[in-house]
């Protein structure tokens, strides 16, 4: 499966919407195979505005957001998105635009199915993981990645680079307190959270970094708080 932005740990690949700065940012995740860069930008902006305001942007607003001064050029890109099955328009109404997500099936998935999950800024020992004070923002995800016990954690450091998890990535994590050998987990060591590959061997836990320059950890006490299921990245 090809993608422009995101790598998944479970072979579900998505593209993240947006710019970190400049008026609109990461808002919605949707598969974008077969789109040009400009078409992806337009689709991302439409999704961002629909998620934020509840209705799609005008042609003029789209042009301003992606740097297109010609409304006819914007219309051309919208027509291409419609042909490729990403949007549906009503020509009799100026803002009547519906976003669809076909992914790998022929069944359209309404963008309204996208759900938001909390971005956890800090994991503390003895505190509820999703306590309000730990949540920095929310992150929109498709339903297959956004269960009730799912959260997103920003990756810091390079201990998992050989597993394709890089500094600055967003890790989608399913809350659970158990793990099987080989799982990539978020574990709590005292007051510090770490992302490592989990192994239980000869009665002790090994937390293995995916970086050949780093040594494994053998903590005396460790608490697994979740299993990584996907990683999101902006290009």
QUIKAVEN-V631882 format. One record per residue. N is the residue number from 1. RES is the residue in one small letter. D_LAST is the distance of its C-alpha to the last C-alpha in Angstrom with 1 decimal. Layout:
n=N res=RES d_last=D_LAST
n=N res=RES d_last=D_LAST
This chain:
n=1 res=x d_last=17.0
n=2 res=x d_last=14.0
n=3 res=x d_last=10.7
n=4 res=x d_last=7.5
n=5 res=x d_last=5.7
n=6 res=x d_last=8.6
n=7 res=x d_last=11.1
n=8 res=x d_last=14.6
n=9 res=x d_last=17.5
n=10 res=x d_last=19.9
n=11 res=x d_last=18.5
n=12 res=x d_last=17.5
n=13 res=x d_last=14.0
n=14 res=x d_last=12.4
n=15 res=x d_last=9.6
n=16 res=x d_last=9.1
n=17 res=x d_last=10.5
n=18 res=x d_last=9.9
n=19 res=x d_last=10.0
n=20 res=x d_last=11.1
n=21 res=x d_last=13.9
n=22 res=x d_last=16.1
n=23 res=x d_last=18.1
n=24 res=x d_last=15.9
n=25 res=x d_last=13.2
n=26 res=x d_last=12.1
n=27 res=x d_last=15.2
n=28 res=x d_last=15.3
n=29 res=x d_last=13.7
n=30 res=x d_last=14.8
n=31 res=x d_last=14.7
n=32 res=x d_last=13.6
n=33 res=x d_last=15.1
n=34 res=x d_last=16.8
n=35 res=x d_last=15.3
n=36 res=x d_last=14.4
n=37 res=x d_last=11.6
n=38 res=x d_last=14.3
n=39 res=x d_last=15.7
n=40 res=x d_last=12.5
n=41 res=x d_last=12.5
n=42 res=x d_last=16.2
n=43 res=x d_last=16.2
n=44 res=x d_last=13.8
n=45 res=x d_last=16.2
n=46 res=x d_last=19.2
n=47 res=x d_last=18.2
n=48 res=x d_last=17.5
n=49 res=x d_last=20.9
n=50 res=x d_last=22.7
n=51 res=x d_last=21.6
n=52 res=x d_last=22.6
n=53 res=x d_last=25.7
n=54 res=x d_last=26.9
n=55 res=x d_last=27.1
n=56 res=x d_last=24.9
n=57 res=x d_last=24.4
n=58 res=x d_last=26.6
n=59 res=x d_last=25.9
n=60 res=x d_last=26.3
n=61 res=x d_last=23.9
n=62 res=x d_last=21.2
n=63 res=x d_last=21.9
n=64 res=x d_last=21.8
n=65 res=x d_last=18.5
n=66 res=x d_last=16.7
n=67 res=x d_last=19.0
n=68 res=x d_last=21.5
n=69 res=x d_last=25.1
n=70 res=x d_last=26.8
n=71 res=x d_last=27.4
n=72 res=x d_last=28.3
n=73 res=x d_last=24.9
n=74 res=x d_last=23.4
n=75 res=x d_last=26.1
n=76 res=x d_last=25.2
n=77 res=x d_last=21.6
n=78 res=x d_last=23.1
n=79 res=x d_last=25.6
n=80 res=x d_last=23.0
n=81 res=x d_last=21.3
n=82 res=x d_last=24.8
n=83 res=x d_last=25.8
n=84 res=x d_last=22.8
n=85 res=x d_last=23.8
n=86 res=x d_last=21.2
n=87 res=x d_last=23.6
n=88 res=x d_last=27.4
n=89 res=x d_last=29.2
n=90 res=x d_last=32.8
n=91 res=x d_last=34.0
n=92 res=x d_last=36.9
n=93 res=x d_last=34.8
n=94 res=x d_last=32.4
n=95 res=x d_last=29.8
n=96 res=x d_last=30.6
n=97 res=x d_last=27.3
n=98 res=x d_last=26.3
n=99 res=x d_last=22.9
n=100 res=x d_last=23.1
n=101 res=x d_last=20.9
n=102 res=x d_last=22.4
n=103 res=x d_last=20.0
n=104 res=x d_last=22.3
n=105 res=x d_last=25.6
n=106 res=x d_last=27.8
n=107 res=x d_last=28.3
n=108 res=x d_last=26.4
n=109 res=x d_last=25.0
n=110 res=x d_last=25.4
n=111 res=x d_last=22.5
n=112 res=x d_last=25.2
n=113 res=x d_last=25.0
n=114 res=x d_last=21.7
n=115 res=x d_last=22.8
n=116 res=x d_last=21.7
n=117 res=x d_last=21.8
n=118 res=x d_last=22.3
n=119 res=x d_last=19.9
n=120 res=x d_last=22.3
n=121 res=x d_last=22.2
n=122 res=x d_last=25.1
n=123 res=x d_last=27.1
n=124 res=x d_last=30.7
n=125 res=x d_last=33.6
n=126 res=x d_last=36.2
n=127 res=x d_last=34.2
n=128 res=x d_last=33.0
n=129 res=x d_last=29.3
n=130 res=x d_last=28.6
n=131 res=x d_last=31.0
n=132 res=x d_last=30.2
n=133 res=x d_last=30.0
n=134 res=x d_last=27.2
n=135 res=x d_last=24.9
n=136 res=x d_last=22.6
n=137 res=x d_last=21.1
n=138 res=x d_last=20.4
n=139 res=x d_last=17.5
n=140 res=x d_last=17.9
n=141 res=x d_last=17.9
n=142 res=x d_last=19.7
n=143 res=x d_last=23.2
n=144 res=x d_last=22.9
n=145 res=x d_last=20.7
n=146 res=x d_last=22.5
n=147 res=x d_last=26.0
n=148 res=x d_last=28.2
n=149 res=x d_last=27.6
n=150 res=x d_last=23.8
n=151 res=x d_last=21.8
n=152 res=x d_last=18.4
n=153 res=x d_last=18.1
n=154 res=x d_last=15.5
n=155 res=x d_last=15.4
n=156 res=x d_last=17.0
n=157 res=x d_last=17.8
n=158 res=x d_last=17.3
n=159 res=x d_last=20.1
n=160 res=x d_last=18.2
n=161 res=x d_last=15.8
n=162 res=x d_last=17.9
n=163 res=x d_last=17.4
n=164 res=x d_last=13.6
n=165 res=x d_last=13.5
n=166 res=x d_last=11.9
n=167 res=x d_last=12.8
n=168 res=x d_last=11.2
n=169 res=x d_last=10.4
n=170 res=x d_last=12.5
n=171 res=x d_last=15.4
n=172 res=x d_last=17.5
n=173 res=x d_last=21.0
n=174 res=x d_last=24.4
n=175 res=x d_last=27.3
n=176 res=x d_last=29.9
n=177 res=x d_last=32.3
n=178 res=x d_last=32.7
n=179 res=x d_last=30.8
n=180 res=x d_last=31.6
n=181 res=x d_last=31.2
n=182 res=x d_last=27.7
n=183 res=x d_last=26.0
n=184 res=x d_last=23.0
n=185 res=x d_last=24.4
n=186 res=x d_last=24.1
n=187 res=x d_last=27.5
n=188 res=x d_last=29.5
n=189 res=x d_last=31.4
n=190 res=x d_last=33.7
n=191 res=x d_last=31.6
n=192 res=x d_last=28.4
n=193 res=x d_last=25.8
n=194 res=x d_last=24.1
n=195 res=x d_last=21.9
n=196 res=x d_last=23.6
n=197 res=x d_last=25.0
n=198 res=x d_last=28.5
n=199 res=x d_last=31.7
n=200 res=x d_last=35.3
n=201 res=x d_last=37.7
n=202 res=x d_last=41.4
n=203 res=x d_last=41.5
n=204 res=x d_last=38.6
n=205 res=x d_last=34.9
n=206 res=x d_last=32.4
n=207 res=x d_last=28.9
n=208 res=x d_last=27.0
n=209 res=x d_last=23.9
n=210 res=x d_last=21.5
n=211 res=x d_last=21.7
n=212 res=x d_last=24.7
n=213 res=x d_last=25.4
n=214 res=x d_last=26.2
n=215 res=x d_last=29.3
n=216 res=x d_last=29.7
n=217 res=x d_last=31.1
n=218 res=x d_last=34.5
n=219 res=x d_last=34.9
n=220 res=x d_last=38.4
n=221 res=x d_last=37.0
n=222 res=x d_last=33.8
n=223 res=x d_last=32.7
n=224 res=x d_last=30.1
n=225 res=x d_last=28.5
n=226 res=x d_last=26.1
n=227 res=x d_last=24.4
n=228 res=x d_last=20.6
n=229 res=x d_last=19.9
n=230 res=x d_last=16.1
n=231 res=x d_last=12.9
n=232 res=x d_last=10.0
n=233 res=x d_last=6.4
n=234 res=x d_last=3.8
n=235 res=x d_last=0.0
